[in-house]
Every structure is written in C-alpha cells, then in structure tokens.
Amino acid sequence: MSDAEHPARRAGLASQAAVREHRRADWLALFASDARVEDPIGISPYDPAGAGHFGHDAIAAFWDMAIAPSAIDFRMADSYACGSEVAFHGTIRSARAERVTEVDGVFTYRVNEAGKIIALRAFWELKQARTTIVSN
C-alpha cells in the first residue's frame, strides 16, 4: 500500500494516524464542515438511528463516544484509490479496559476538491467482531 499522492489516500492515512495517536483536534480538522461519518454503516450502538454522524459537532461527539475511550490500531492490507475516494481493506483493533475487539472490513474515505474528508464509511459487521477479555 503506497500513500502516493492521491488526496483521498493521504486523508485516510492522516485520519488513521490521528486516531491511533489520539489527536482529536487534528482528526476533526481533516473533515469538511458538511462531512458524514458512518462507522459502521447502518444501525449500531454508536448510531441507533443508522443515519451517520453529520457535521463537525456530531463527528466530535462520535470521537468522544467511540474513539476516545479506546486505543485503536489499523492493520490495513491494501488500499484502492479511484476518483475522489479510497477504500482500505484490513482490520481495526480496539482496546478498551479489559476488552480487545478486532473487526475486519472495508473503510472508505471521500474527499472534496480541497482534500477535506466529506465521507468516512466503514463496512464491518458487529456479529463478526472478535472480542477477547484480557485479565491483568
């Protein structure tokens, strides 16, 4: 996987790095004001209505609920950039308290002309998440 010079791939990699390093302000700055985050797509514990998180305030609230409490790592095997979008294929590992969860999926980013993310969509299934309880 090369970061090359594709704007969507650059934005996706920057998003993943900001999440991994818990840089909330940097992550939010990657998004256009009218962006939407769907992670995962559809109804989930993070999005009971299944409508996604639209706009900076909602995306910031998503960070606080889903990202802030966890240590998150991205293990992306491949990425495919086309037009103004990129799709990453791989595994996300999330550690929270005594629980480690891994999900395989496809994670897409679409950017506008300025290179800001306008859509982050995560295709993964809750029923396929693998959770391990870790005791200290």
CNS distance restraints for C-alpha pairs under 8 A (distance, minus, plus):
assign (resid   1 and name CA) (resid  77 and name CA) 7.24 0.50 0.50
assign (resid   1 and name CA) (resid  78 and name CA) 5.41 0.50 0.50
assign (resid   1 and name CA) (resid  79 and name CA) 5.96 0.50 0.50
assign (resid   3 and name CA) (resid   9 and name CA) 6.01 0.50 0.50
assign (resid   3 and name CA) (resid  10 and name CA) 6.03 0.50 0.50
assign (resid   3 and name CA) (resid  13 and name CA) 7.57 0.50 0.50
assign (resid   4 and name CA) (resid   9 and name CA) 7.80 0.50 0.50
assign (resid   4 and name CA) (resid  10 and name CA) 7.83 0.50 0.50
assign (resid   5 and name CA) (resid   9 and name CA) 7.68 0.50 0.50
assign (resid   5 and name CA) (resid  10 and name CA) 6.99 0.50 0.50
assign (resid   6 and name CA) (resid  10 and name CA) 6.21 0.50 0.50
assign (resid   6 and name CA) (resid  81 and name CA) 7.05 0.50 0.50
assign (resid   7 and name CA) (resid  11 and name CA) 6.14 0.50 0.50
assign (resid   7 and name CA) (resid  84 and name CA) 7.38 0.50 0.50
assign (resid   7 and name CA) (resid 111 and name CA) 7.24 0.50 0.50
assign (resid   7 and name CA) (resid 115 and name CA) 5.69 0.50 0.50
assign (resid   8 and name CA) (resid  12 and name CA) 6.04 0.50 0.50
assign (resid   8 and name CA) (resid  81 and name CA) 7.14 0.50 0.50
assign (resid   8 and name CA) (resid  84 and name CA) 6.03 0.50 0.50
assign (resid   8 and name CA) (resid  85 and name CA) 5.27 0.50 0.50
assign (resid   8 and name CA) (resid  86 and name CA) 5.54 0.50 0.50
assign (resid   8 and name CA) (resid 109 and name CA) 6.19 0.50 0.50
assign (resid   8 and name CA) (resid 110 and name CA) 6.03 0.50 0.50
assign (resid   8 and name CA) (resid 111 and name CA) 5.61 0.50 0.50
assign (resid   8 and name CA) (resid 115 and name CA) 6.87 0.50 0.50
assign (resid   8 and name CA) (resid 117 and name CA) 7.63 0.50 0.50
assign (resid   9 and name CA) (resid  13 and name CA) 6.08 0.50 0.50
assign (resid   9 and name CA) (resid  79 and name CA) 7.83 0.50 0.50
assign (resid   9 and name CA) (resid  81 and name CA) 6.60 0.50 0.50
assign (resid   9 and name CA) (resid  85 and name CA) 7.54 0.50 0.50
assign (resid   9 and name CA) (resid  86 and name CA) 5.65 0.50 0.50
assign (resid   9 and name CA) (resid 109 and name CA) 7.73 0.50 0.50
assign (resid  10 and name CA) (resid  14 and name CA) 6.05 0.50 0.50
assign (resid  11 and name CA) (resid  15 and name CA) 6.02 0.50 0.50
assign (resid  11 and name CA) (resid  30 and name CA) 6.98 0.50 0.50
assign (resid  11 and name CA) (resid 109 and name CA) 7.58 0.50 0.50
assign (resid  11 and name CA) (resid 111 and name CA) 7.63 0.50 0.50
assign (resid  11 and name CA) (resid 115 and name CA) 6.99 0.50 0.50
assign (resid  11 and name CA) (resid 116 and name CA) 7.18 0.50 0.50
assign (resid  11 and name CA) (resid 117 and name CA) 6.77 0.50 0.50
assign (resid  12 and name CA) (resid  16 and name CA) 6.22 0.50 0.50
assign (resid  12 and name CA) (resid  86 and name CA) 7.57 0.50 0.50
assign (resid  12 and name CA) (resid 108 and name CA) 7.88 0.50 0.50
assign (resid  12 and name CA) (resid 109 and name CA) 6.01 0.50 0.50
assign (resid  13 and name CA) (resid  17 and name CA) 6.13 0.50 0.50
assign (resid  14 and name CA) (resid  18 and name CA) 6.13 0.50 0.50
assign (resid  14 and name CA) (resid  27 and name CA) 7.74 0.50 0.50
assign (resid  14 and name CA) (resid  30 and name CA) 7.89 0.50 0.50
assign (resid  15 and name CA) (resid  19 and name CA) 6.26 0.50 0.50
assign (resid  15 and name CA) (resid  27 and name CA) 5.71 0.50 0.50
assign (resid  15 and name CA) (resid  30 and name CA) 7.03 0.50 0.50
assign (resid  16 and name CA) (resid  20 and name CA) 6.05 0.50 0.50
assign (resid  16 and name CA) (resid  74 and name CA) 6.84 0.50 0.50
assign (resid  17 and name CA) (resid  21 and name CA) 6.03 0.50 0.50
assign (resid  18 and name CA) (resid  22 and name CA) 5.81 0.50 0.50
assign (resid  18 and name CA) (resid  23 and name CA) 4.88 0.50 0.50
assign (resid  18 and name CA) (resid  24 and name CA) 6.90 0.50 0.50
assign (resid  18 and name CA) (resid  26 and name CA) 6.32 0.50 0.50
assign (resid  18 and name CA) (resid  27 and name CA) 5.34 0.50 0.50
assign (resid  19 and name CA) (resid  23 and name CA) 6.28 0.50 0.50
assign (resid  19 and name CA) (resid  24 and name CA) 7.23 0.50 0.50
assign (resid  19 and name CA) (resid  27 and name CA) 6.84 0.50 0.50
assign (resid  19 and name CA) (resid  67 and name CA) 7.20 0.50 0.50
assign (resid  19 and name CA) (resid  72 and name CA) 6.80 0.50 0.50
assign (resid  20 and name CA) (resid  71 and name CA) 6.89 0.50 0.50
assign (resid  20 and name CA) (resid  72 and name CA) 5.34 0.50 0.50
assign (resid  20 and name CA) (resid  73 and name CA) 5.64 0.50 0.50
assign (resid  20 and name CA) (resid  74 and name CA) 7.59 0.50 0.50
assign (resid  22 and name CA) (resid  68 and name CA) 7.09 0.50 0.50
assign (resid  23 and name CA) (resid  27 and name CA) 6.19 0.50 0.50
assign (resid  24 and name CA) (resid  28 and name CA) 6.18 0.50 0.50
assign (resid  24 and name CA) (resid  63 and name CA) 7.40 0.50 0.50
assign (resid  25 and name CA) (resid  29 and name CA) 6.13 0.50 0.50
assign (resid  26 and name CA) (resid  30 and name CA) 6.68 0.50 0.50
assign (resid  27 and name CA) (resid  31 and name CA) 7.50 0.50 0.50
assign (resid  28 and name CA) (resid  56 and name CA) 7.06 0.50 0.50
assign (resid  28 and name CA) (resid  59 and name CA) 7.51 0.50 0.50
assign (resid  28 and name CA) (resid  60 and name CA) 6.87 0.50 0.50
assign (resid  30 and name CA) (resid 116 and name CA) 5.48 0.50 0.50
assign (resid  30 and name CA) (resid 117 and name CA) 6.00 0.50 0.50
assign (resid  31 and name CA) (resid  35 and name CA) 6.01 0.50 0.50
assign (resid  31 and name CA) (resid  56 and name CA) 7.50 0.50 0.50
assign (resid  31 and name CA) (resid 116 and name CA) 5.16 0.50 0.50
assign (resid  31 and name CA) (resid 117 and name CA) 4.53 0.50 0.50
assign (resid  31 and name CA) (resid 118 and name CA) 6.20 0.50 0.50
assign (resid  32 and name CA) (resid  55 and name CA) 7.89 0.50 0.50
assign (resid  32 and name CA) (resid  56 and name CA) 7.88 0.50 0.50
assign (resid  32 and name CA) (resid 112 and name CA) 7.90 0.50 0.50
assign (resid  32 and name CA) (resid 116 and name CA) 5.20 0.50 0.50
assign (resid  32 and name CA) (resid 117 and name CA) 5.74 0.50 0.50
assign (resid  32 and name CA) (resid 118 and name CA) 5.60 0.50 0.50
assign (resid  33 and name CA) (resid  55 and name CA) 5.52 0.50 0.50
assign (resid  33 and name CA) (resid  56 and name CA) 5.81 0.50 0.50
assign (resid  34 and name CA) (resid  54 and name CA) 6.65 0.50 0.50
assign (resid  34 and name CA) (resid  55 and name CA) 4.92 0.50 0.50
assign (resid  34 and name CA) (resid  56 and name CA) 7.40 0.50 0.50
assign (resid  34 and name CA) (resid 118 and name CA) 6.64 0.50 0.50
assign (resid  35 and name CA) (resid  54 and name CA) 5.85 0.50 0.50
assign (resid  35 and name CA) (resid  55 and name CA) 5.33 0.50 0.50
assign (resid  35 and name CA) (resid  56 and name CA) 7.30 0.50 0.50
assign (resid  35 and name CA) (resid 117 and name CA) 6.53 0.50 0.50
assign (resid  35 and name CA) (resid 118 and name CA) 4.06 0.50 0.50
assign (resid  35 and name CA) (resid 119 and name CA) 5.56 0.50 0.50
assign (resid  36 and name CA) (resid  52 and name CA) 6.28 0.50 0.50
assign (resid  36 and name CA) (resid  53 and name CA) 5.38 0.50 0.50
assign (resid  36 and name CA) (resid  54 and name CA) 4.36 0.50 0.50
assign (resid  36 and name CA) (resid  55 and name CA) 6.28 0.50 0.50
assign (resid  36 and name CA) (resid  59 and name CA) 7.46 0.50 0.50
assign (resid  36 and name CA) (resid 118 and name CA) 6.18 0.50 0.50
assign (resid  36 and name CA) (resid 119 and name CA) 4.97 0.50 0.50
assign (resid  36 and name CA) (resid 120 and name CA) 6.47 0.50 0.50
assign (resid  37 and name CA) (resid  52 and name CA) 5.57 0.50 0.50
assign (resid  37 and name CA) (resid  53 and name CA) 5.04 0.50 0.50
assign (resid  37 and name CA) (resid  54 and name CA) 6.57 0.50 0.50
assign (resid  37 and name CA) (resid  59 and name CA) 6.64 0.50 0.50
assign (resid  37 and name CA) (resid 119 and name CA) 5.90 0.50 0.50
assign (resid  37 and name CA) (resid 120 and name CA) 4.81 0.50 0.50
assign (resid  37 and name CA) (resid 121 and name CA) 6.02 0.50 0.50
assign (resid  38 and name CA) (resid  42 and name CA) 7.26 0.50 0.50
assign (resid  38 and name CA) (resid  51 and name CA) 7.62 0.50 0.50
assign (resid  38 and name CA) (resid  52 and name CA) 4.56 0.50 0.50
assign (resid  38 and name CA) (resid  53 and name CA) 6.41 0.50 0.50
assign (resid  38 and name CA) (resid 119 and name CA) 7.90 0.50 0.50
assign (resid  38 and name CA) (resid 120 and name CA) 6.19 0.50 0.50
assign (resid  38 and name CA) (resid 121 and name CA) 4.76 0.50 0.50
assign (resid  38 and name CA) (resid 122 and name CA) 6.15 0.50 0.50
assign (resid  39 and name CA) (resid  46 and name CA) 7.86 0.50 0.50
assign (resid  39 and name CA) (resid  52 and name CA) 7.52 0.50 0.50
assign (resid  39 and name CA) (resid 120 and name CA) 7.58 0.50 0.50
assign (resid  39 and name CA) (resid 121 and name CA) 5.87 0.50 0.50
assign (resid  39 and name CA) (resid 122 and name CA) 4.75 0.50 0.50
assign (resid  39 and name CA) (resid 123 and name CA) 7.41 0.50 0.50
assign (resid  40 and name CA) (resid  44 and name CA) 6.96 0.50 0.50
assign (resid  40 and name CA) (resid 121 and name CA) 6.92 0.50 0.50
assign (resid  40 and name CA) (resid 122 and name CA) 4.84 0.50 0.50
assign (resid  40 and name CA) (resid 123 and name CA) 5.86 0.50 0.50
assign (resid  40 and name CA) (resid 124 and name CA) 6.03 0.50 0.50
assign (resid  40 and name CA) (resid 125 and name CA) 7.50 0.50 0.50
assign (resid  41 and name CA) (resid  50 and name CA) 6.99 0.50 0.50
assign (resid  41 and name CA) (resid  52 and name CA) 7.20 0.50 0.50
assign (resid  41 and name CA) (resid 121 and name CA) 6.39 0.50 0.50
assign (resid  41 and name CA) (resid 122 and name CA) 5.95 0.50 0.50
assign (resid  41 and name CA) (resid 123 and name CA) 6.13 0.50 0.50
assign (resid  41 and name CA) (resid 124 and name CA) 7.74 0.50 0.50
assign (resid  42 and name CA) (resid  47 and name CA) 7.36 0.50 0.50
assign (resid  42 and name CA) (resid  49 and name CA) 7.72 0.50 0.50
assign (resid  42 and name CA) (resid  50 and name CA) 4.12 0.50 0.50
assign (resid  42 and name CA) (resid  51 and name CA) 6.68 0.50 0.50
assign (resid  42 and name CA) (resid  52 and name CA) 7.35 0.50 0.50
assign (resid  43 and name CA) (resid  47 and name CA) 5.57 0.50 0.50
assign (resid  43 and name CA) (resid  48 and name CA) 5.12 0.50 0.50
assign (resid  43 and name CA) (resid  49 and name CA) 5.78 0.50 0.50
assign (resid  43 and name CA) (resid  50 and name CA) 3.85 0.50 0.50
assign (resid  43 and name CA) (resid  51 and name CA) 7.61 0.50 0.50
assign (resid  44 and name CA) (resid  48 and name CA) 5.42 0.50 0.50
assign (resid  44 and name CA) (resid  49 and name CA) 7.98 0.50 0.50
assign (resid  44 and name CA) (resid  50 and name CA) 6.75 0.50 0.50
assign (resid  44 and name CA) (resid 126 and name CA) 7.98 0.50 0.50
assign (resid  46 and name CA) (resid  62 and name CA) 7.36 0.50 0.50
assign (resid  46 and name CA) (resid  65 and name CA) 7.47 0.50 0.50
assign (resid  46 and name CA) (resid  66 and name CA) 6.93 0.50 0.50
assign (resid  47 and name CA) (resid  51 and name CA) 7.01 0.50 0.50
assign (resid  47 and name CA) (resid  52 and name CA) 6.42 0.50 0.50
assign (resid  47 and name CA) (resid  53 and name CA) 7.70 0.50 0.50
assign (resid  53 and name CA) (resid  58 and name CA) 5.14 0.50 0.50
assign (resid  53 and name CA) (resid  59 and name CA) 5.50 0.50 0.50
assign (resid  53 and name CA) (resid  62 and name CA) 7.06 0.50 0.50
assign (resid  54 and name CA) (resid  58 and name CA) 5.68 0.50 0.50
assign (resid  54 and name CA) (resid  59 and name CA) 6.48 0.50 0.50
assign (resid  55 and name CA) (resid  59 and name CA) 6.10 0.50 0.50
assign (resid  56 and name CA) (resid  60 and name CA) 5.91 0.50 0.50
assign (resid  57 and name CA) (resid  61 and name CA) 6.24 0.50 0.50
assign (resid  58 and name CA) (resid  62 and name CA) 6.19 0.50 0.50
assign (resid  59 and name CA) (resid  63 and name CA) 6.34 0.50 0.50
assign (resid  60 and name CA) (resid  64 and name CA) 6.37 0.50 0.50
assign (resid  61 and name CA) (resid  65 and name CA) 6.20 0.50 0.50
assign (resid  62 and name CA) (resid  66 and name CA) 5.72 0.50 0.50
assign (resid  62 and name CA) (resid  67 and name CA) 7.28 0.50 0.50
assign (resid  63 and name CA) (resid  67 and name CA) 4.79 0.50 0.50
assign (resid  63 and name CA) (resid  68 and name CA) 5.90 0.50 0.50
assign (resid  64 and name CA) (resid  68 and name CA) 5.09 0.50 0.50
assign (resid  64 and name CA) (resid  69 and name CA) 7.41 0.50 0.50
assign (resid  65 and name CA) (resid  69 and name CA) 7.19 0.50 0.50
assign (resid  66 and name CA) (resid  70 and name CA) 7.46 0.50 0.50
assign (resid  67 and name CA) (resid  71 and name CA) 7.75 0.50 0.50
assign (resid  67 and name CA) (resid  72 and name CA) 7.51 0.50 0.50
assign (resid  69 and name CA) (resid  96 and name CA) 6.36 0.50 0.50
assign (resid  70 and name CA) (resid  94 and name CA) 5.95 0.50 0.50
assign (resid  70 and name CA) (resid  95 and name CA) 5.33 0.50 0.50
assign (resid  70 and name CA) (resid  96 and name CA) 4.70 0.50 0.50
assign (resid  70 and name CA) (resid  97 and name CA) 7.94 0.50 0.50
assign (resid  71 and name CA) (resid  94 and name CA) 5.63 0.50 0.50
assign (resid  71 and name CA) (resid  95 and name CA) 5.07 0.50 0.50
assign (resid  71 and name CA) (resid  96 and name CA) 6.61 0.50 0.50
assign (resid  72 and name CA) (resid  92 and name CA) 7.02 0.50 0.50
assign (resid  72 and name CA) (resid  93 and name CA) 5.61 0.50 0.50
assign (resid  72 and name CA) (resid  94 and name CA) 4.46 0.50 0.50
assign (resid  72 and name CA) (resid  95 and name CA) 6.43 0.50 0.50
assign (resid  73 and name CA) (resid  92 and name CA) 5.81 0.50 0.50
assign (resid  73 and name CA) (resid  93 and name CA) 5.13 0.50 0.50
assign (resid  73 and name CA) (resid  94 and name CA) 6.54 0.50 0.50
assign (resid  74 and name CA) (resid  90 and name CA) 7.57 0.50 0.50
assign (resid  74 and name CA) (resid  91 and name CA) 6.14 0.50 0.50
assign (resid  74 and name CA) (resid  92 and name CA) 4.71 0.50 0.50
assign (resid  74 and name CA) (resid  93 and name CA) 6.44 0.50 0.50
assign (resid  75 and name CA) (resid  90 and name CA) 5.63 0.50 0.50
assign (resid  75 and name CA) (resid  91 and name CA) 5.06 0.50 0.50
assign (resid  75 and name CA) (resid  92 and name CA) 6.10 0.50 0.50
assign (resid  75 and name CA) (resid  93 and name CA) 7.79 0.50 0.50
assign (resid  76 and name CA) (resid  88 and name CA) 6.26 0.50 0.50
assign (resid  76 and name CA) (resid  89 and name CA) 5.60 0.50 0.50
assign (resid  76 and name CA) (resid  90 and name CA) 4.08 0.50 0.50
assign (resid  76 and name CA) (resid  91 and name CA) 6.08 0.50 0.50
assign (resid  76 and name CA) (resid  92 and name CA) 7.95 0.50 0.50
assign (resid  77 and name CA) (resid  88 and name CA) 7.56 0.50 0.50
assign (resid  77 and name CA) (resid  89 and name CA) 5.86 0.50 0.50
assign (resid  77 and name CA) (resid  90 and name CA) 5.15 0.50 0.50
assign (resid  78 and name CA) (resid  88 and name CA) 5.79 0.50 0.50
assign (resid  78 and name CA) (resid  89 and name CA) 5.36 0.50 0.50
assign (resid  78 and name CA) (resid  90 and name CA) 7.01 0.50 0.50
assign (resid  79 and name CA) (resid  86 and name CA) 6.65 0.50 0.50
assign (resid  79 and name CA) (resid  87 and name CA) 5.42 0.50 0.50
assign (resid  79 and name CA) (resid  88 and name CA) 4.23 0.50 0.50
assign (resid  79 and name CA) (resid  89 and name CA) 6.16 0.50 0.50
assign (resid  80 and name CA) (resid  86 and name CA) 5.42 0.50 0.50
assign (resid  80 and name CA) (resid  87 and name CA) 5.23 0.50 0.50
assign (resid  80 and name CA) (resid  88 and name CA) 6.58 0.50 0.50
assign (resid  81 and name CA) (resid  85 and name CA) 5.78 0.50 0.50
assign (resid  81 and name CA) (resid  86 and name CA) 4.11 0.50 0.50
assign (resid  81 and name CA) (resid  87 and name CA) 6.48 0.50 0.50
assign (resid  82 and name CA) (resid  86 and name CA) 6.14 0.50 0.50
assign (resid  84 and name CA) (resid 110 and name CA) 5.63 0.50 0.50
assign (resid  84 and name CA) (resid 111 and name CA) 5.67 0.50 0.50
assign (resid  84 and name CA) (resid 112 and name CA) 7.10 0.50 0.50
assign (resid  85 and name CA) (resid 108 and name CA) 6.94 0.50 0.50
assign (resid  85 and name CA) (resid 109 and name CA) 5.53 0.50 0.50
assign (resid  85 and name CA) (resid 110 and name CA) 4.27 0.50 0.50
assign (resid  85 and name CA) (resid 111 and name CA) 6.46 0.50 0.50
assign (resid  86 and name CA) (resid 108 and name CA) 5.56 0.50 0.50
assign (resid  86 and name CA) (resid 109 and name CA) 5.48 0.50 0.50
assign (resid  86 and name CA) (resid 110 and name CA) 6.68 0.50 0.50
assign (resid  87 and name CA) (resid 106 and name CA) 6.35 0.50 0.50
assign (resid  87 and name CA) (resid 107 and name CA) 5.54 0.50 0.50
assign (resid  87 and name CA) (resid 108 and name CA) 4.31 0.50 0.50
assign (resid  87 and name CA) (resid 109 and name CA) 6.65 0.50 0.50
assign (resid  88 and name CA) (resid 106 and name CA) 5.54 0.50 0.50
assign (resid  88 and name CA) (resid 107 and name CA) 5.07 0.50 0.50
assign (resid  88 and name CA) (resid 108 and name CA) 6.23 0.50 0.50
assign (resid  89 and name CA) (resid 104 and name CA) 7.75 0.50 0.50
assign (resid  89 and name CA) (resid 105 and name CA) 5.94 0.50 0.50
assign (resid  89 and name CA) (resid 106 and name CA) 4.58 0.50 0.50
assign (resid  89 and name CA) (resid 107 and name CA) 6.47 0.50 0.50
assign (resid  90 and name CA) (resid 104 and name CA) 5.60 0.50 0.50
assign (resid  90 and name CA) (resid 105 and name CA) 5.78 0.50 0.50
assign (resid  90 and name CA) (resid 106 and name CA) 6.63 0.50 0.50
assign (resid  91 and name CA) (resid 102 and name CA) 6.54 0.50 0.50
assign (resid  91 and name CA) (resid 103 and name CA) 5.45 0.50 0.50
assign (resid  91 and name CA) (resid 104 and name CA) 4.31 0.50 0.50
assign (resid  91 and name CA) (resid 105 and name CA) 6.29 0.50 0.50
assign (resid  92 and name CA) (resid 102 and name CA) 5.60 0.50 0.50
assign (resid  92 and name CA) (resid 103 and name CA) 5.46 0.50 0.50
assign (resid  92 and name CA) (resid 104 and name CA) 6.55 0.50 0.50
assign (resid  93 and name CA) (resid 100 and name CA) 7.03 0.50 0.50
assign (resid  93 and name CA) (resid 101 and name CA) 5.74 0.50 0.50
assign (resid  93 and name CA) (resid 102 and name CA) 4.41 0.50 0.50
assign (resid  93 and name CA) (resid 103 and name CA) 6.71 0.50 0.50
assign (resid  94 and name CA) (resid 100 and name CA) 5.67 0.50 0.50
assign (resid  94 and name CA) (resid 101 and name CA) 5.20 0.50 0.50
assign (resid  94 and name CA) (resid 102 and name CA) 6.33 0.50 0.50
assign (resid  95 and name CA) (resid  99 and name CA) 5.83 0.50 0.50
assign (resid  95 and name CA) (resid 100 and name CA) 4.32 0.50 0.50
assign (resid  95 and name CA) (resid 101 and name CA) 6.38 0.50 0.50
assign (resid  96 and name CA) (resid 100 and name CA) 6.34 0.50 0.50
assign (resid  98 and name CA) (resid 133 and name CA) 5.59 0.50 0.50
assign (resid  98 and name CA) (resid 134 and name CA) 4.91 0.50 0.50
assign (resid  98 and name CA) (resid 135 and name CA) 6.24 0.50 0.50
assign (resid  98 and name CA) (resid 136 and name CA) 7.99 0.50 0.50
assign (resid  99 and name CA) (resid 131 and name CA) 6.64 0.50 0.50
assign (resid  99 and name CA) (resid 132 and name CA) 5.70 0.50 0.50
assign (resid  99 and name CA) (resid 133 and name CA) 4.64 0.50 0.50
assign (resid  99 and name CA) (resid 134 and name CA) 5.89 0.50 0.50
assign (resid 100 and name CA) (resid 131 and name CA) 5.51 0.50 0.50
assign (resid 100 and name CA) (resid 132 and name CA) 5.17 0.50 0.50
assign (resid 100 and name CA) (resid 133 and name CA) 6.45 0.50 0.50
assign (resid 100 and name CA) (resid 134 and name CA) 7.24 0.50 0.50
assign (resid 101 and name CA) (resid 129 and name CA) 6.48 0.50 0.50
assign (resid 101 and name CA) (resid 130 and name CA) 5.40 0.50 0.50
assign (resid 101 and name CA) (resid 131 and name CA) 4.24 0.50 0.50
assign (resid 101 and name CA) (resid 132 and name CA) 6.38 0.50 0.50
assign (resid 102 and name CA) (resid 129 and name CA) 5.72 0.50 0.50
assign (resid 102 and name CA) (resid 130 and name CA) 5.16 0.50 0.50
assign (resid 102 and name CA) (resid 131 and name CA) 6.51 0.50 0.50
assign (resid 103 and name CA) (resid 124 and name CA) 6.74 0.50 0.50
assign (resid 103 and name CA) (resid 125 and name CA) 7.69 0.50 0.50
assign (resid 103 and name CA) (resid 128 and name CA) 6.85 0.50 0.50
assign (resid 103 and name CA) (resid 129 and name CA) 4.74 0.50 0.50
assign (resid 103 and name CA) (resid 130 and name CA) 6.44 0.50 0.50
assign (resid 104 and name CA) (resid 124 and name CA) 6.36 0.50 0.50
assign (resid 104 and name CA) (resid 128 and name CA) 7.92 0.50 0.50
assign (resid 104 and name CA) (resid 129 and name CA) 7.51 0.50 0.50
assign (resid 105 and name CA) (resid 122 and name CA) 7.08 0.50 0.50
assign (resid 105 and name CA) (resid 123 and name CA) 5.42 0.50 0.50
assign (resid 105 and name CA) (resid 124 and name CA) 4.71 0.50 0.50
assign (resid 105 and name CA) (resid 125 and name CA) 7.89 0.50 0.50
assign (resid 106 and name CA) (resid 122 and name CA) 6.04 0.50 0.50
assign (resid 106 and name CA) (resid 123 and name CA) 5.08 0.50 0.50
assign (resid 106 and name CA) (resid 124 and name CA) 6.85 0.50 0.50
assign (resid 107 and name CA) (resid 120 and name CA) 7.31 0.50 0.50
assign (resid 107 and name CA) (resid 121 and name CA) 5.83 0.50 0.50
assign (resid 107 and name CA) (resid 122 and name CA) 4.45 0.50 0.50
assign (resid 107 and name CA) (resid 123 and name CA) 6.07 0.50 0.50
assign (resid 108 and name CA) (resid 119 and name CA) 7.71 0.50 0.50
assign (resid 108 and name CA) (resid 120 and name CA) 5.65 0.50 0.50
assign (resid 108 and name CA) (resid 121 and name CA) 5.15 0.50 0.50
assign (resid 108 and name CA) (resid 122 and name CA) 6.34 0.50 0.50
assign (resid 109 and name CA) (resid 117 and name CA) 6.52 0.50 0.50
assign (resid 109 and name CA) (resid 118 and name CA) 7.59 0.50 0.50
assign (resid 109 and name CA) (resid 119 and name CA) 5.62 0.50 0.50
assign (resid 109 and name CA) (resid 120 and name CA) 4.63 0.50 0.50
assign (resid 109 and name CA) (resid 121 and name CA) 6.59 0.50 0.50
assign (resid 110 and name CA) (resid 117 and name CA) 5.70 0.50 0.50
assign (resid 110 and name CA) (resid 118 and name CA) 5.68 0.50 0.50
assign (resid 110 and name CA) (resid 119 and name CA) 5.07 0.50 0.50
assign (resid 110 and name CA) (resid 120 and name CA) 6.65 0.50 0.50
assign (resid 111 and name CA) (resid 115 and name CA) 5.19 0.50 0.50
assign (resid 111 and name CA) (resid 116 and name CA) 5.13 0.50 0.50
assign (resid 111 and name CA) (resid 117 and name CA) 4.28 0.50 0.50
assign (resid 111 and name CA) (resid 118 and name CA) 5.25 0.50 0.50
assign (resid 111 and name CA) (resid 119 and name CA) 7.02 0.50 0.50
assign (resid 112 and name CA) (resid 116 and name CA) 5.56 0.50 0.50
assign (resid 112 and name CA) (resid 117 and name CA) 6.54 0.50 0.50
assign (resid 112 and name CA) (resid 118 and name CA) 6.32 0.50 0.50
assign (resid 124 and name CA) (resid 128 and name CA) 7.77 0.50 0.50
assign (resid 125 and name CA) (resid 129 and name CA) 6.71 0.50 0.50
